[in-house]
Amino acid sequence: PKAGIFYQINRSDKAYVSIAIANREPSRGNYRDADSDYQPKAERLYDFEMGLHHQGTTFSASANIYLMNYKNQLLATGKINNVGDPIMMNIDKSYRAGIEISSLLKLNEKLSWTANFTLSRNKIKNFIQYIDDWDNWNQQENVLGETNILLSPNQIGSSTIQYSPLNNINISFISKYVGRQFIDNTSNIYNSIDSYFVNDLNISYLIHPNAIKSIEFNLLISNLFSEKYETYGWAYNYIYEGNQKVMDGYFPMAPINFILGINVNF
């Protein structure tokens, strides 16, 4: 079920508030991997949102506040089944809450700037980590309390400056910022990806030949300044000779690279 209220304040401004409930059954893999003494339960999400939107001729902006409250969210805890495969377990309470802000500014007919930013908290309440104990050939429980949900940065932002020197040429300078992300649900700083800020440049040229509708040439230059960063990783925590250790790996992104494309519209 979902319900909401929409209110048009004036010609340029409007506001809304909504509430929704969503449910998701565990996947076939969740059922298959779990041991017979543990059966995953359905997830439930309560989503509350409210926001404002302003639409002007040269400037537009919107702000949205949200709270996503989970019941029995399925997450990785380090728990394994009787043949050693990791399983997803239901977490009693977890949530995502934050504010999203976006804007568009038209400086003139040729130049515009769009930007958005999200500031959020993504937390698990009373998280229990399961660690392989190599000394005793079992698993140990580690009660960590409140932790961050993996791969959920607290800050995300992007900016696009678009310039059209001619009617058929568009040049876009695209910037993206992603805050620190954890690669597991423990919130251990050594199991995290550093924040990063990267820039891309996109150039497009559109022509209208007689035989077909249009041909568009695109050049995308990614990671313009060859920033060294990662976007994903994995971590395996274990106990050996009485000490907790970790194996981890990270996926680095390429330095400056480009893609050239042609779109033909008949």
C-alpha positions as CSV (number, residue, x, y, z in Angstrom):
1,P,0.0,0.0,0.0
2,K,1.0,3.6,-0.7
3,A,-0.6,6.9,0.2
4,G,0.4,10.5,-0.3
5,I,-0.7,14.2,-0.3
6,F,0.3,16.6,-3.0
7,Y,-0.1,20.3,-2.6
8,Q,0.4,23.0,-5.2
9,I,1.5,26.1,-3.2
10,N,1.6,28.4,-6.2
11,R,2.6,28.4,-9.9
12,S,6.2,27.6,-9.1
13,D,6.2,25.7,-5.9
14,K,4.7,22.4,-4.7
15,A,5.0,20.1,-1.7
16,Y,4.2,16.4,-1.0
17,V,4.3,13.8,1.7
18,S,3.9,10.1,1.3
19,I,4.1,6.8,3.1
20,A,4.5,3.3,1.6
21,I,4.9,-0.2,2.7
22,A,6.8,-2.8,0.6
23,N,7.5,-6.5,1.2
24,R,9.9,-8.8,-0.5
25,E,10.2,-12.6,-0.1
26,P,13.6,-14.2,0.2
27,S,15.1,-15.4,-3.1
28,R,15.4,-19.0,-4.1
29,G,19.1,-18.8,-3.3
30,N,18.4,-17.5,0.2
31,Y,16.2,-20.6,0.9
32,R,18.6,-23.0,-0.8
33,D,21.8,-21.9,1.0
34,A,20.3,-21.7,4.5
35,D,20.5,-24.7,6.8
36,S,17.4,-26.6,7.8
37,D,17.4,-25.1,11.3
38,Y,17.3,-21.5,9.9
39,Q,14.7,-20.3,7.4
40,P,14.9,-16.7,6.1
41,K,11.8,-14.5,6.6
42,A,10.3,-11.9,4.3
43,E,11.7,-8.3,4.4
44,R,9.4,-5.4,5.1
45,L,10.1,-1.7,4.4
46,Y,8.2,1.3,5.7
47,D,9.1,4.3,3.6
48,F,8.3,7.9,4.7
49,E,9.0,10.8,2.4
50,M,8.3,14.5,2.2
51,G,9.6,17.2,-0.1
52,L,9.5,20.6,-1.8
53,H,10.0,21.5,-5.5
54,H,10.5,24.9,-7.1
55,Q,10.2,25.3,-10.9
56,G,11.4,28.6,-12.3
57,T,12.4,29.8,-15.8
58,T,16.1,30.0,-14.9
59,F,16.4,28.2,-11.6
60,S,14.8,25.0,-10.3
61,A,15.4,23.1,-7.1
62,S,14.0,20.3,-5.0
63,A,14.6,18.8,-1.6
64,N,13.4,15.4,-0.4
65,I,13.6,14.0,3.2
66,Y,13.2,10.3,3.6
67,L,13.2,7.5,6.2
68,M,13.3,3.9,5.1
69,N,12.8,1.7,8.1
70,Y,13.5,-2.0,7.5
71,K,12.2,-5.1,9.3
72,N,14.1,-8.3,8.8
73,Q,16.4,-6.9,6.1
74,L,18.5,-9.7,4.6
75,L,22.2,-8.9,5.0
76,A,25.6,-10.6,5.0
77,T,26.8,-11.3,8.6
78,G,29.6,-13.7,8.0
79,K,27.4,-16.7,8.9
80,I,28.0,-19.8,6.9
81,N,26.0,-23.0,6.4
82,N,27.0,-26.6,7.1
83,V,29.1,-26.8,3.9
84,G,30.8,-23.5,4.4
85,D,28.9,-21.2,2.0
86,P,27.9,-17.8,3.3
87,I,24.2,-17.1,3.9
88,M,22.1,-14.0,4.2
89,M,20.4,-13.5,7.5
90,N,17.5,-11.4,8.7
91,I,18.5,-8.3,10.6
92,D,15.7,-7.3,13.0
93,K,16.1,-3.5,12.7
94,S,17.9,-1.3,10.1
95,Y,17.2,2.0,8.4
96,R,18.2,4.5,5.8
97,A,17.5,8.2,6.4
98,G,18.6,11.3,4.7
99,I,18.0,14.4,2.6
100,E,18.3,14.7,-1.2
101,I,18.9,18.1,-2.8
102,S,19.0,18.8,-6.6
103,S,19.1,22.0,-8.6
104,L,19.2,23.3,-12.2
105,L,20.6,26.8,-13.1
106,K,20.3,28.1,-16.6
107,L,22.9,30.9,-16.9
108,N,21.9,31.6,-20.5
109,E,20.8,29.8,-23.6
110,K,24.2,28.1,-24.0
111,L,25.3,27.5,-20.5
112,S,23.6,25.5,-17.7
113,W,24.6,23.8,-14.4
114,T,22.8,20.9,-12.7
115,A,23.9,19.5,-9.3
116,N,22.6,17.1,-6.7
117,F,23.7,16.0,-3.2
118,T,22.6,13.4,-0.8
119,L,23.4,13.3,2.9
120,S,22.3,10.2,4.7
121,R,22.6,7.7,7.6
122,N,22.5,4.0,6.7
123,K,22.5,1.9,9.9
124,I,22.0,-1.5,11.3
125,K,20.8,-1.8,14.9
126,N,22.5,-4.4,17.1
127,F,24.6,-6.1,14.4
128,I,26.2,-9.5,15.2
129,Q,29.2,-10.5,13.2
130,Y,30.1,-14.2,12.7
131,I,33.8,-14.8,12.4
132,D,35.5,-18.1,11.3
133,D,37.6,-19.5,14.1
134,W,40.5,-21.4,12.5
135,D,41.8,-22.4,15.9
136,N,38.7,-24.3,17.0
137,W,37.0,-25.0,13.6
138,N,33.8,-23.1,14.4
139,Q,32.4,-19.6,14.3
140,Q,32.6,-16.9,17.0
141,E,29.9,-14.2,17.5
142,N,31.0,-10.6,17.8
143,V,28.3,-8.2,19.0
144,L,29.1,-4.8,17.4
145,G,25.9,-2.8,18.2
146,E,25.0,-0.1,15.7
147,T,27.0,-0.3,12.4
148,N,26.9,1.0,8.9
149,I,25.2,-0.9,6.0
150,L,27.8,-2.0,3.5
151,L,28.4,0.0,0.3
152,S,26.2,2.8,1.5
153,P,28.1,6.1,1.6
154,N,26.8,8.9,3.8
155,Q,27.6,11.5,1.1
156,I,27.0,11.4,-2.6
157,G,27.1,14.4,-5.0
158,S,27.4,15.2,-8.6
159,S,27.6,18.2,-10.9
160,T,27.2,18.7,-14.6
161,I,28.2,21.9,-16.4
162,Q,26.8,21.9,-20.0
163,Y,27.9,24.3,-22.7
164,S,26.5,24.5,-26.2
165,P,28.7,26.7,-28.3
166,L,26.6,25.8,-31.4
167,N,23.1,24.3,-31.8
168,N,24.5,20.9,-32.7
169,I,27.4,20.7,-30.3
170,N,27.1,20.0,-26.5
171,I,30.1,19.9,-24.1
172,S,29.5,18.5,-20.6
173,F,31.9,18.6,-17.7
174,I,30.7,15.9,-15.2
175,S,31.9,15.6,-11.6
176,K,31.1,13.0,-9.0
177,Y,31.9,12.7,-5.3
178,V,31.3,9.5,-3.3
179,G,32.0,9.4,0.5
180,R,33.6,6.5,2.4
181,Q,32.0,3.1,1.9
182,F,32.3,0.0,4.0
183,I,32.8,-3.3,2.2
184,D,31.2,-5.3,5.0
185,N,28.7,-4.5,7.7
186,T,31.2,-4.2,10.6
187,S,32.1,-0.5,10.2
188,N,35.8,-1.4,10.7
189,I,37.8,1.4,9.0
190,Y,40.3,-1.2,7.5
191,N,37.3,-2.7,5.6
192,S,36.3,0.4,3.8
193,I,36.8,2.3,0.5
194,D,38.2,5.8,0.7
195,S,36.0,8.7,-0.6
196,Y,36.8,9.8,-4.2
197,F,36.1,12.7,-6.5
198,V,36.3,12.0,-10.3
199,N,35.6,14.1,-13.4
200,D,34.5,13.2,-16.9
201,L,34.2,15.1,-20.1
202,N,31.5,14.4,-22.7
203,I,31.4,16.0,-26.2
204,S,28.6,15.3,-28.7
205,Y,28.0,16.5,-32.2
206,L,24.7,16.1,-33.9
207,I,24.0,16.3,-37.7
208,H,20.9,15.9,-39.8
209,P,21.7,14.4,-43.2
210,N,19.1,14.2,-45.9
211,A,18.9,10.4,-46.0
212,I,18.2,9.8,-42.3
213,K,16.9,11.6,-39.3
214,S,20.2,12.2,-37.5
215,I,23.7,11.1,-36.7
216,E,25.2,11.8,-33.3
217,F,28.9,11.5,-32.6
218,N,29.9,11.1,-28.9
219,L,33.3,11.3,-27.2
220,L,33.4,10.4,-23.5
221,I,36.6,10.9,-21.6
222,S,36.4,9.2,-18.2
223,N,38.5,9.9,-15.2
224,L,39.9,13.0,-16.8
225,F,42.6,13.6,-14.2
226,S,43.5,9.9,-13.7
227,E,42.3,9.8,-10.1
228,K,43.4,6.6,-8.3
229,Y,40.3,5.1,-6.6
230,E,38.3,2.0,-6.0
231,T,34.5,1.4,-6.3
232,Y,34.1,-2.1,-4.8
233,G,35.8,-4.6,-2.5
234,W,35.5,-7.7,-0.3
235,A,36.7,-8.7,3.1
236,Y,37.0,-12.0,5.0
237,N,37.5,-11.8,8.7
238,Y,38.8,-14.8,10.7
239,I,40.6,-15.8,13.9
240,Y,44.0,-17.5,13.8
241,E,46.3,-18.2,16.7
242,G,44.0,-16.2,19.0
243,N,44.0,-13.0,16.9
244,Q,41.4,-11.6,14.6
245,K,42.8,-11.1,11.0
246,V,41.4,-10.1,7.7
247,M,41.8,-10.9,4.0
248,D,40.5,-8.3,1.6
249,G,40.6,-7.2,-2.0
250,Y,39.7,-4.0,-3.9
251,F,38.7,-3.3,-7.4
252,P,40.6,-0.3,-8.8
253,M,39.2,1.8,-11.6
254,A,41.1,2.7,-14.8
255,P,43.0,6.0,-15.2
256,I,42.0,8.3,-18.0
257,N,40.2,6.4,-20.7
258,F,37.8,7.3,-23.5
259,I,34.8,5.9,-25.5
260,L,33.9,7.0,-29.0
261,G,30.4,6.3,-30.2
262,I,28.1,6.9,-33.1
263,N,24.3,6.9,-32.8
264,V,22.3,6.7,-36.1
265,N,18.6,7.5,-36.0
266,F,16.6,6.4,-39.0
